[in-house]
């Protein structure tokens, strides 16, 4: 049986100037990045996560490391 995945798309905007960010799903770190906002667009980063059905039910946290 093929497990369905959910796409979670996070848009980081405005105010980032080199901060290290961690994304946690259910307390587990799933992504790390350093963000800097591009002044022309106001966008720092778009992160797309593929989550299993079980992960999609868990709490998502974004932390400045």
Secondary structure, 3 states (H helix, E strand, C coil): CCCCEEEEEEEEECCCEEEEEEEEECCEEEEEEEEECECCCCEEEEEEEEEEHHHHCCCEEEEEC
